[in-house]
């Protein structure tokens, strides 16, 4: 035979495999068994070849002889090395002798003890056999040896169990972990595994309870709690974030994370209120939290971001219920800007916020002056580009479209994709609506209406939209009028009407540039205000599938995954 000649010449492992398989294929079992025994004898350190002779016996139908041969191999493991045991176990697995492979590894465990207990190999085989409970026990047992295996165990469990859907194995893992924690409360590894499991299941509240318990037991500084709170915030779990930051704050002013916990707490309060249905009471409570924090920490350069946030909330939320809140917000920022030692970036942020409030108060040229100062100082930075965009909007509101467009065209090359896209969109909008005959009447009316919206003069803006629609029937502004009307309904708390109006845009203007924005805006309302998860997911999915080049794809994917229950970093 061809392979026989090659094998006699080289004796290589590769030629041996080909030769053995050809003998088995032709049912020449006698020569195959002889070859396997000969090759195993020639390679005494490679124990996998011992299994080949038994494989031949099985193929020949001599099960009794094969069983005796395999039993002898397993008994001989008492003098085998770790690598040889692994070799035999792998060889049994490759010929689908799972039980013999398990016996091999159990024998190896008995011989090697804790120095090499073969947990990973046994766990994998148990999993393949459908004994997921046994598999989980094996993986957790390996953590007794060293918590250095924790990442390997987590990666494997994540792959074989799958935490996205509820299943009985999640309960098995949880119960096994809780049992081990109760038995060895000082052993952190199993507590960390339980926290990890809760996070994979998107059970942030249960994870936080465990993290706080660990923090208390070990008298830690709150680092774990802060990390989990940050992750909860990023996953829109604002209640859990509030609980975590509150615990960290309760450690007192001497705690390393005290100020960071306060800022995180306020950030979570703000997101929880403004990303949902809010009313005067909830806004007043939010303002009160900021004031209490600033009374404690002081109105100084180190708290300028908190002051900025408070001014924003007062001007753009509290002012809907108290007109004087706008003046109070502006004064907060003026006082903050007068503080010595303010960093250039903090000063720029405060000026932009103050300018936004000036626009709200109809002091658009005072706003333009502040935007210009920031733009000049940060000409090549994103915050400078942001100021330039806002200044271009001021000139747009004022009806100076040529000057506004000149600034917008400069911003098309901004390193910020968001700013660049906003600039491109507004510039294109101006071009489209100036018209061939340079008739600015409709565009001027629309820009004045947009300034009304920026100033929260919603009723006047709605009247203006009706007037534009009546005065310029069939104008290209049709989808923009719908979009702006939906924006106003949202600001007035008419959430269902706002969502319905947004969705008229893909219905009536399916090829328009506002379609993806309208669908995204409607989806967020269904998610956050109307609490219709199914509808929100369906709309986010439309963006992902039908508008894959949209600027809103990243946000839509993140929110879709959050609603599906995925964990976000």
Secondary structure, 3 states (H helix, E strand, C coil): CHHHHHHHHHCCHHHHHHHHHHHHHCCCHHHHHHHHHHHHHHCCCCCHHHHHHHHHHHHCCCHHHHHHHHHHHHHHHHHCCHHHHHHHHHHHHHCCCHHHHHHHHHHHHHHHHHHCCCHHHHHHHHHHCCCHHHHHHHHHHHHHHCHHHHHHHHHHHHHHCCCCCCCHHHHHHHHHHHHHHHHCCCCHHHHHHHHHHHHHCCCHHHHHHHHHHHHHHHCCCCHHHHHHHHHHHHCCCHHHHHHHHHHHHCCCCCCCCHHHHHHHHHHHHHHHHHCCCCCHHHHHHHHHHHHHHHHHHCCCHHHHHHHHHHHHHHHHCHHHCCCCHHHHHHHHHHHHHCCCCCCHHHHHHHHHHHHHHHHHCCCHHHHHHHHHHHHHHCCCCHHHHHHHHHHHHHHHHCCCHHHHHHHHHHHCCCCCHHHHHHHHHHHHHHHHHHCCCCCCHHHHHHHHHHHHHHCCCHHHHHHHHHHHHHHCCCCCCHHHHHHHHHHHHHHCCCHHHHHHHHHHHHHHCCCCCCHHHHHHHHHHHHHHHCCCHHHHHHHHHHHHHHCCCCCCHHHHHHHHHHHHCCCCC
